[in-house]
């Protein structure tokens, strides 16, 4: 009935019957006056949903704690186009809630999700990755930097990138990602046709990871901005990147490489590779463009 009255949208928000006490629910049953976008934002109650996972979530006491942590109400989250939840102390468990809300279309307009500087590890990254593969996510900018997802988390995100056709900007900086994670991301870049900006700065990527990324750049046709600063790719890894740029197939226009133990050989190689490429921005010394 709600679906018919709401133009085809069942609007699960209206299916929550919440009030101030469980005793009131037991005594009075489902009271339609409490089924609204005003009353369902607090209290205990009964939730009916087409997706049982969402129903189970709303029955848990953690709901109030989660929304208090992020500083938003249920109603605000449902209509949000961006959620800037950096430095909120979010855990893997919180990430699973966020992923669930994405996968169940609870946030149908969300395009920008910023989760920088939390306590998100592999499990949280895997949950977000699963949501990105659900086919319901409309997130175009995902910021997971400053967490601790590691190689395994990077691998999970990489798998999502192979099928996700929405995310264009991905920030994974400062996440303890090493060569194995970089290799997984590189494989995803070979088939992904939408990511234009990728930040892998300040991780633990070395020569092998850089070489894998270089191979991806030879076939990728969309990535224009790449942050690799603050890693350990050295001259050998930089030369591999330079070689990819010289093939003429890479479409990069902005490359960040400072703090990578670069010597003159590496710097010269990449400088020669981009020489004559109009508008190319190469950063070898912090934000100073070569």
Phi, psi and omega per residue, in radians:
X1 nan -0.778 3.126
X2 -1.061 -0.715 3.124
X3 -1.042 -0.761 -3.125
X4 -1.179 -0.683 -3.104
X5 -1.318 -0.308 -3.061
X6 -1.942 0.536 3.055
X7 1.130 0.579 3.106
X8 1.643 -0.082 3.120
X9 -1.790 2.007 -3.112
X10 -1.182 -0.325 3.094
X11 0.763 1.396 -3.043
X12 -1.032 -0.316 3.104
X13 -0.980 -0.638 -3.074
X14 -1.346 -0.121 -3.113
X15 -1.628 0.123 3.094
X16 -1.749 2.181 3.128
X17 -1.871 1.588 -3.063
X18 -1.983 2.543 3.045
X19 -2.594 -2.815 -2.993
X20 -1.484 -0.255 -3.101
X21 -2.642 2.599 3.083
X22 -1.145 -0.598 3.136
X23 -1.044 -0.650 3.134
X24 -1.158 -0.667 3.085
X25 -1.107 -0.781 -3.112
X26 -1.114 -0.708 -3.086
X27 -1.268 -0.785 -2.990
X28 -1.764 -0.256 -3.110
X29 1.282 -2.722 -3.100
X30 -1.353 1.913 -3.118
X31 -1.742 2.034 -3.052
X32 -1.093 -0.471 -3.133
X33 -1.196 -0.300 3.091
X34 -1.658 -0.084 3.134
X35 -1.596 1.464 -3.100
X36 -2.711 2.983 3.122
X37 -1.335 -0.088 3.098
X38 -1.603 -0.893 -3.023
X39 -1.444 -0.404 -3.032
X40 -1.401 -0.043 -3.090
X41 -1.396 -0.021 3.129
X42 -2.709 3.042 3.052
X43 1.443 3.081 3.106
X44 -1.729 2.786 3.137
X45 3.076 -2.839 -3.127
X46 -2.027 2.374 -3.131
X47 -2.157 2.290 3.099
X48 -2.011 2.206 -3.110
X49 -2.507 2.626 3.100
X50 -1.142 -0.582 3.114
X51 -1.720 1.952 -3.074
X52 -1.074 -0.441 3.132
X53 -1.126 -0.720 3.141
X54 -1.206 -0.659 3.088
X55 -1.048 -0.774 -3.141
X56 -1.097 -0.675 -3.121
X57 -1.093 -0.786 -3.078
X58 -1.231 -0.209 3.085
X59 -1.499 -0.170 -3.059
X60 -1.566 2.571 -3.131
X61 -1.214 -0.328 -3.099
X62 -1.152 -0.258 -3.095
X63 -0.988 -0.881 -3.108
X64 -1.090 -0.703 -3.138
X65 -1.144 -0.676 -3.135
X66 -1.115 -0.859 -3.104
X67 -1.196 -0.520 3.057
X68 -1.181 -0.658 -3.134
X69 -1.134 -0.753 -3.097
X70 -1.484 -0.179 3.090
X71 1.223 0.689 -3.139
X72 -2.511 2.765 3.100
X73 -1.695 2.879 3.108
X74 -0.993 -0.744 -3.107
X75 -1.153 -0.728 -3.141
X76 -1.115 -0.732 -3.125
X77 -1.145 -0.697 -3.088
X78 -1.081 -0.594 -3.070
X79 -1.747 0.042 -3.029
X80 -1.226 2.478 2.981
X81 -1.715 -0.376 3.066
X82 -2.499 2.504 3.094
X83 -2.222 1.921 -3.120
X84 -1.754 1.490 -3.064
X85 -1.927 0.791 3.070
X86 -1.403 2.581 3.091
X87 0.952 0.789 3.107
X88 -1.873 0.018 -3.102
X89 1.260 0.474 -3.100
X90 -1.239 2.455 -3.107
X91 -1.907 -3.141 3.063
X92 -1.027 -0.691 3.128
X93 -1.078 -0.723 3.098
X94 -1.123 -0.674 3.130
X95 -1.104 -0.613 3.120
X96 -1.143 -0.626 3.081
X97 -1.156 -0.799 3.129
X98 -1.043 -0.781 3.140
X99 -1.086 -0.686 3.132
X100 -1.122 -0.729 3.127
X101 -1.139 -0.577 3.091
X102 -1.249 -0.838 -3.063
X103 -1.140 -0.495 -3.109
X104 -1.670 0.224 3.101
X105 1.085 0.463 3.121
X106 -1.254 -0.449 3.121
X107 -2.097 1.278 -2.987
X108 -1.179 -0.269 -3.091
X109 -1.896 0.051 -3.035
X110 -1.206 2.077 3.139
X111 -2.060 -0.381 -3.095
X112 -2.206 2.005 -3.132
X113 -2.109 1.942 -3.102
X114 -1.939 2.010 -3.094
X115 -2.204 0.604 -3.068
X116 -1.193 2.501 2.967
X117 1.192 0.674 3.072
X118 -1.902 -2.718 3.131
X119 -2.111 0.866 -3.066
X120 -1.612 2.204 3.116
X121 -1.943 -2.695 -3.096
X122 -1.028 -0.807 -3.075
X123 -1.062 -0.720 3.112
X124 -1.166 -0.742 3.109
X125 -1.097 -0.695 3.134
X126 -1.123 -0.698 3.124
X127 -1.103 -0.790 3.117
X128 -1.113 -0.723 3.126
X129 -1.058 -0.759 3.118
X130 -1.077 -0.681 3.127
X131 -1.135 -0.662 3.130
X132 -1.166 -0.436 3.125
X133 -1.588 -0.053 -3.038
X134 -1.248 -0.334 -3.099
X135 1.538 -0.063 -3.122
X136 -1.863 -0.268 -3.087
X137 -1.243 2.398 3.068
X138 -2.073 0.284 -3.134
X139 -1.192 2.147 3.117
X140 -1.781 -0.433 3.118
X141 -2.180 2.092 -3.131
X142 -2.145 2.090 -3.132
X143 -2.014 1.912 3.125
X144 -2.039 0.226 -3.100
X145 -1.077 2.751 3.062
X146 1.238 0.468 3.081
X147 -2.034 -2.631 -3.105
X148 -2.516 0.880 -3.065
X149 -1.321 -0.421 3.083
X150 1.108 -2.958 -3.123
X151 -1.102 -0.720 -3.090
X152 -1.160 -0.674 3.087
X153 -1.153 -0.691 3.102
X154 -1.099 -0.670 3.114
X155 -1.113 -0.704 3.127
X156 -1.121 -0.778 3.105
X157 -1.103 -0.677 3.139
X158 -1.060 -0.730 3.115
X159 -1.078 -0.657 3.121
X160 -1.165 -0.665 -3.121
X161 -1.120 -0.433 -3.123
X162 -1.193 -0.414 -3.096
X163 -2.091 -0.372 -3.120
X164 -1.309 2.308 -3.104
X165 -2.068 0.506 -3.053
X166 -2.140 -0.804 -3.069
X167 -1.133 2.159 3.118
X168 -1.918 -0.446 -3.133
X169 -2.192 2.155 -3.085
X170 -2.281 2.150 -3.140
X171 -1.979 1.973 3.113
X172 -2.149 0.394 -3.079
X173 -1.162 2.680 3.076
X174 0.926 1.020 -3.089
X175 -2.314 0.292 3.133
X176 1.013 0.643 3.113
X177 -1.538 2.232 3.134
X178 -1.863 -2.757 -3.080
X179 -1.075 -0.691 -3.101
X180 -1.131 -0.721 3.092
X181 -1.165 -0.696 3.121
X182 -1.105 -0.700 3.120
X183 -1.089 -0.706 3.126
X184 -1.127 -0.762 3.102
X185 -1.092 -0.708 3.133
X186 -1.058 -0.755 3.111
X187 -1.084 -0.656 3.117
X188 -1.156 -0.660 -3.134
X189 -1.121 -0.410 3.137
X190 -1.206 -0.414 -3.113
X191 -2.046 -0.330 -3.134
X192 -1.276 2.374 -3.071
X193 -2.115 0.380 -3.095
X194 -2.302 -0.471 -3.098
X195 -1.226 2.069 3.137
X196 -1.840 -0.407 -3.121
X197 -2.274 2.196 -3.111
X198 -2.340 2.178 3.125
X199 -1.956 1.943 3.073
X200 -2.062 0.394 -3.101
X201 -1.136 2.663 3.072
X202 0.909 0.911 2.988
X203 -2.052 -2.714 -3.121
X204 -2.068 0.639 -3.101
X205 -1.367 2.272 -3.124
X206 -2.001 -2.727 -3.030
X207 -1.031 -0.850 -3.071
X208 -1.110 -0.668 3.094
X209 -1.149 -0.717 3.123
X210 -1.126 -0.697 3.124
X211 -1.115 -0.680 3.116
X212 -1.122 -0.740 3.110
X213 -1.131 -0.680 3.111
X214 -1.050 -0.733 3.112
X215 -1.106 -0.647 3.122
X216 -1.154 -0.661 -3.126
X217 -1.110 -0.436 -3.130
X218 -1.241 -0.353 -3.118
X219 -2.059 -0.341 -3.139
X220 -1.256 2.421 -3.069
X221 -2.072 0.209 -3.061
X222 -2.267 -0.458 -3.060
X223 -1.211 2.068 -3.102
X224 -1.929 -0.411 -3.119
X225 -2.241 2.190 -3.100
X226 -2.338 2.160 3.081
X227 -1.796 2.022 3.057
X228 -2.184 0.181 -3.124
X229 -1.106 2.676 3.073
X230 1.287 0.458 3.056
X231 -1.990 -2.723 -3.104
X232 -2.370 0.831 -3.045
X233 -1.410 -0.373 3.070
X234 1.059 -2.983 -3.116
X235 -1.145 -0.691 -3.088
X236 -1.130 -0.775 3.120
X237 -1.166 -0.661 3.128
X238 -1.153 -0.677 3.099
X239 -1.103 -0.619 3.095
X240 -1.132 -0.742 3.090
X241 -1.098 -0.751 3.139
X242 -1.059 -0.729 3.129
X243 -1.076 -0.698 3.114
X244 -1.120 -0.666 3.130
X245 -1.209 -0.511 -3.123
X246 -1.362 -0.250 -3.134
X247 -1.187 -0.369 3.135
X248 1.499 -0.017 -3.135
X249 -1.704 -0.512 3.130
X250 -1.132 2.439 -3.090
X251 -1.858 0.203 3.125
X252 -0.963 2.441 3.044
X253 -2.179 -0.131 3.139
X254 -2.548 2.190 -3.065
X255 -2.407 2.215 -3.115
X256 -1.918 2.093 -3.028
X257 -2.303 0.104 -3.073
X258 -1.183 2.869 -3.117
X259 0.999 0.946 -3.129
X260 -2.326 0.399 -3.114
X261 0.981 0.743 -3.107
X262 -1.472 2.394 3.005
X263 -1.799 -3.037 -3.120
X264 -1.087 -0.611 -3.099
X265 -1.100 -0.777 -3.133
X266 -1.196 -0.774 3.133
X267 -1.073 -0.779 -3.131
X268 -1.113 -0.705 -3.109
X269 -1.082 -0.803 -3.089
X270 -1.322 -0.557 3.076
X271 -1.120 -0.763 3.119
X272 -1.131 -0.605 -3.091
X273 -1.152 -0.566 -3.076
X274 -1.802 -0.006 -3.138
X275 -1.061 2.268 3.125
X276 1.542 -0.098 3.109
X277 -1.507 1.839 -3.048
X278 -1.022 2.252 3.063
X279 1.424 -0.024 -3.114
X280 -1.241 2.328 3.132
X281 -1.964 1.993 -3.129
X282 -2.017 2.156 -3.099
X283 -1.955 1.886 3.129
X284 -1.876 -0.324 3.133
X285 -2.300 1.616 -3.101
X286 0.836 -2.309 -3.063
X287 -1.608 0.340 3.071
X288 -1.512 2.139 -3.135
X289 -1.408 2.307 3.072
X290 -1.309 nan nan
